[in-house]
Amino acid sequence: MSTLQLKQVMKEHAIRQEDMAREMGIARPTLAALINHGQWPRTMDIEALKGVCIAFLKDCGVGDRALATVFEEVPEPRVQDVAPAVSPVSSTTDEEDHAMLLRKQGLAPAAKKHFGLFRDPLADESVTSHEDVFVSPDIRYVREGMWQTARHGGFIAVVGESGSGKSTLRKDLIDRISRENARVIVIQPSVEGMEDNDTKGKTLKAGHIAEAILADVAPLQTVHSSPEKRFRQVRSALRDSHRSGNQHVLVIEEAHGLPIPTLKHLKRFFEIEDGFCKVLSIILIGQSELRDKLNESDPRVREVVQRCELIELQPLDTRLEDYIRFKFDRAGKPVAEVVDQGAIDMIRTRLMTTRPGQGRGGFGKQQAVSLLYPLAVNNLLTACMNLAADLGSPKVTADVVKEV
């Protein structure tokens, strides 16, 4: 592969990739593949693209002498000979390009046709039943922990990064309760607009949780306006329902937005009993901020921490290949026909980063951090498939992944 002289011309005239890509009507990764490796998109009229490019360069003040050579190929420099790029045309020129996590991606119709797919194997809509849920040993542990808590009691907090699959496991739990006809009443307070203070949004208070319990456990009862009577009503309703053979589980999603006082009040809901039996289980689901709030060194939540088991959703890491294969198998497409092994290895590399570790007296040495969560993998691989189709590449390769 060769680099086009166009890359140097854009650098000399401070022309940004995103501006050029927008003018040419192509994706920025497609432009990157063009200027870095001389790969023209096979699905578009090359001469028309050249004409648009030349016109835009003229508007940017590029002279005729430079315009005459912009599409000439020059040898691609070896990686070890190149200093880190700082120019506007580099694929890592600004904060947006440095970000390792892509925005939500959708598989283009052209990419579906190119790879012979009738549906997007990586879209959220591809998960329509429990059979579509990928289960690794780590995920199975979290899944069973939620199930056992719902069926037999307990208080757990499921913590995971954005896109790690927390909501999918919540849906799977509710679906499993229905599939197995388990006598479990799921109580899910509304969390729309919930924040941990009333400045940014609305806090979820104990009174709101009491109303949610009564709405699901005793929907025909009129909720008392007096807080004292309302909480007595909650205890009575839970005990009566428990004696009739029901289990109850309170599931709060986005629990990282819970204020500290509400976390403390949850401990009191959890301790409602009928004899020796607790009548309400609790499952909190939230991002890493929830782990920080449940810090055992914080005296405000020590009573909660002593009763709440913290379970973390781990990144895919060594299960990445299994995950990708599973998603394509569910779509009826062998993954080897779409993605080669080198691309999978490069996806793993792209979604690994480093952060300063905590050392004595401040930050310590850099630590490796994995971002290999399902949503991040889905978005990156979808963008790679779109680019591969645009370039006419029969498979997603490591080179394609590099250019996204």
SVG drawing of the C-alpha trace seen along z (x, -y; Angstrom):
<svg xmlns="http://www.w3.org/2000/svg" viewBox="-59 -30 72 53">
<polyline fill="none" stroke="black" stroke-width="0.4" points="0.0,0.0 1.0,-3.6 0.2,-7.0 -1.2,-9.6 0.5,-12.9 -2.9,-14.4 -2.0,-13.7 1.0,-16.0 -0.9,-18.7 -3.7,-18.6 -1.1,-18.8 0.7,-21.8 -2.6,-23.7 -4.1,-22.7 -7.1,-21.0 -8.9,-18.7 -10.0,-15.2 -13.5,-15.7 -13.9,-18.8 -12.6,-17.0 -14.7,-13.9 -17.8,-15.9 -17.1,-17.7 -16.5,-14.4 -19.6,-12.8 -17.7,-9.9 -17.0,-8.7 -13.9,-9.9 -12.5,-6.3 -12.9,-5.9 -11.0,-9.1 -8.3,-7.9 -7.9,-4.6 -7.6,-6.7 -5.0,-9.1 -3.0,-6.7 -3.1,-3.6 -4.4,-4.7 -7.6,-2.7 -10.4,-4.2 -14.0,-3.2 -15.2,-0.7 -18.8,-1.6 -18.3,-5.2 -17.2,-7.0 -13.6,-7.6 -13.3,-10.3 -16.2,-12.2 -14.6,-12.0 -11.3,-13.3 -13.2,-16.2 -14.9,-17.2 -11.6,-16.9 -9.7,-19.1 -12.4,-21.7 -12.3,-21.8 -8.5,-22.0 -8.7,-25.0 -11.1,-26.7 -8.6,-26.1 -5.9,-27.9 -3.9,-24.9 -1.9,-25.9 -2.1,-24.3 1.4,-22.8 0.4,-20.9 -3.0,-20.0 -1.3,-18.2 0.3,-15.6 -2.2,-15.1 -3.3,-11.7 0.2,-10.4 1.3,-7.6 4.3,-7.8 5.9,-4.9 4.3,-4.4 6.8,-5.1 7.7,-2.4 6.0,-2.8 9.3,-3.0 10.5,-5.9 7.4,-8.0 7.1,-10.4 3.6,-10.6 1.4,-12.7 0.2,-16.0 -1.2,-17.3 -4.9,-18.0 -5.0,-15.0 -3.8,-12.4 -6.3,-9.8 -5.5,-10.9 -5.6,-14.6 -8.1,-15.8 -10.0,-14.6 -12.7,-13.0 -10.1,-10.8 -8.3,-9.9 -11.5,-8.5 -11.4,-4.7 -15.1,-4.4 -17.2,-5.1 -20.7,-6.6 -23.7,-4.3 -23.2,-2.6 -25.7,-1.1 -24.9,1.5 -25.4,-0.2 -27.7,1.6 -24.7,1.8 -22.7,3.6 -25.5,6.1 -25.6,6.8 -21.8,7.0 -21.5,9.6 -24.7,11.5 -26.5,10.6 -30.2,10.3 -30.1,8.5 -27.6,6.7 -26.1,9.3 -24.7,6.6 -27.7,4.3 -29.6,4.1 -32.7,5.3 -30.9,8.6 -31.5,9.6 -35.1,10.8 -35.0,13.8 -32.8,15.3 -31.2,17.5 -29.7,14.3 -27.9,13.4 -24.2,14.2 -23.2,16.0 -19.5,16.3 -18.5,17.7 -18.3,14.2 -21.7,13.2 -23.2,16.5 -22.1,15.7 -23.8,12.3 -26.9,13.8 -27.3,16.5 -26.6,14.1 -29.5,12.0 -31.7,15.0 -30.9,16.5 -31.5,13.1 -34.9,12.8 -35.9,16.3 -34.5,16.8 -33.7,13.3 -30.7,11.1 -29.3,7.6 -26.9,7.2 -25.4,4.4 -24.5,5.2 -21.9,2.8 -20.6,2.4 -19.3,-0.2 -21.6,-1.7 -22.4,0.9 -21.3,3.9 -24.7,5.6 -26.4,4.6 -29.8,3.8 -29.7,7.0 -29.3,9.0 -32.2,7.2 -34.4,8.0 -33.1,11.6 -34.0,11.9 -37.6,10.6 -38.0,12.9 -36.7,15.9 -39.2,15.2 -41.9,15.3 -40.6,18.3 -40.3,20.4 -43.6,19.2 -41.7,18.2 -43.9,16.5 -41.8,13.4 -43.2,9.9 -40.7,7.5 -40.9,3.9 -39.2,1.3 -39.5,-2.3 -39.4,-4.9 -35.9,-6.3 -36.4,-8.7 -34.8,-12.0 -33.3,-10.5 -30.2,-12.2 -28.5,-12.1 -29.5,-15.7 -32.5,-17.9 -30.4,-20.5 -29.7,-18.4 -32.9,-16.3 -35.2,-14.5 -34.0,-12.3 -35.6,-8.9 -36.8,-8.9 -38.0,-6.2 -41.6,-7.5 -41.4,-6.9 -40.1,-3.4 -43.0,-2.7 -45.5,-3.9 -43.8,-1.6 -44.1,1.4 -47.8,0.8 -48.5,0.3 -47.1,3.8 -47.9,5.7 -51.3,4.3 -52.5,2.3 -56.1,2.1 -55.2,0.4 -55.4,-3.4 -52.0,-4.8 -52.1,-6.7 -50.9,-10.3 -49.4,-10.0 -45.8,-8.7 -46.3,-6.7 -49.4,-5.0 -47.9,-4.5 -44.9,-2.6 -47.1,-0.5 -49.2,0.2 -46.1,1.4 -45.0,3.8 -48.6,5.2 -48.9,5.6 -45.5,7.4 -46.2,9.8 -49.7,10.6 -48.3,11.3 -45.4,13.4 -47.9,15.5 -49.8,16.2 -46.6,17.7 -45.0,14.7 -41.4,13.5 -40.7,9.8 -37.6,8.2 -37.0,4.5 -34.9,3.7 -33.5,0.2 -31.6,-0.5 -29.3,-3.5 -28.7,-3.1 -25.5,-5.2 -28.0,-8.1 -29.4,-7.2 -28.7,-9.8 -27.0,-8.5 -30.0,-8.9 -32.1,-6.6 -29.3,-4.0 -29.5,-4.0 -33.3,-3.7 -33.0,-0.6 -31.4,1.2 -34.7,0.6 -36.8,1.9 -34.6,5.0 -35.1,5.7 -38.9,5.9 -39.6,9.5 -42.4,12.0 -41.1,14.0 -37.6,15.1 -38.2,14.5 -37.3,11.3 -40.1,10.4 -38.2,8.1 -35.0,8.7 -33.1,5.8 -31.1,5.7 -29.3,2.4 -27.9,2.0 -25.5,-0.9 -22.3,-2.1 -18.9,-2.4 -20.1,-5.4 -22.3,-3.0 -19.2,-1.1 -17.8,-4.4 -21.0,-5.2 -20.9,-1.8 -17.4,-2.5 -16.8,-0.5 -14.8,-3.4 -17.7,-5.8 -19.4,-5.8 -22.7,-7.1 -23.3,-3.8 -21.6,-1.3 -24.9,0.4 -25.7,0.9 -22.2,2.1 -22.3,4.7 -25.5,6.2 -25.1,5.6 -23.0,8.0 -21.2,6.1 -20.9,8.0 -19.0,6.5 -19.6,7.2 -16.1,7.9 -15.0,7.0 -15.0,9.7 -11.2,9.9 -10.3,13.6 -13.9,14.2 -13.9,11.6 -13.7,14.2 -16.4,16.3 -18.7,13.3 -18.2,12.2 -18.7,15.8 -21.9,16.1 -23.4,12.9 -22.8,14.0 -24.0,17.6 -27.3,16.2 -27.6,14.3 -26.9,17.5 -23.5,16.3 -20.1,17.9 -17.9,15.2 -14.9,16.4 -16.7,15.2 -16.9,11.6 -14.0,11.1 -10.5,12.6 -8.5,13.4 -6.2,10.4 -9.1,8.1 -10.3,9.6 -6.8,9.2 -6.7,5.6 -10.1,4.9 -8.7,6.2 -5.7,3.9 -7.9,0.9 -10.1,1.3 -7.3,1.5 -5.9,-1.6 -3.9,-2.7 -4.8,-4.9 -2.7,-6.1 -2.9,-3.7 -3.2,-4.7 0.1,-4.7 1.4,-5.8 1.0,-9.5 -0.8,-9.9 -0.9,-8.4 1.3,-5.4 2.5,-3.8 0.2,-3.3 -2.2,-0.3 -3.8,1.5 -7.6,1.0 -9.9,3.1 -12.8,1.4 -13.9,4.7 -17.5,4.4 -20.3,5.6 -21.5,2.2 -18.0,0.9 -17.2,4.0 -20.5,3.8 -19.9,0.2 -16.3,0.7 -17.0,3.9 -20.1,2.3 -18.0,-0.7 -15.4,1.7 -17.9,3.7 -19.3,0.5 -15.8,-0.6 -14.9,2.8 -18.0,2.7 -17.2,-0.8 -13.6,0.3 -14.8,3.5 -12.8,5.6 -14.2,9.2 -13.5,9.3 -12.9,7.1 -9.1,7.2 -6.6,5.7 -5.9,2.8 -9.6,2.0 -9.8,1.9 -6.8,-0.4 -8.5,-2.9 -11.8,-3.2"/>
</svg>
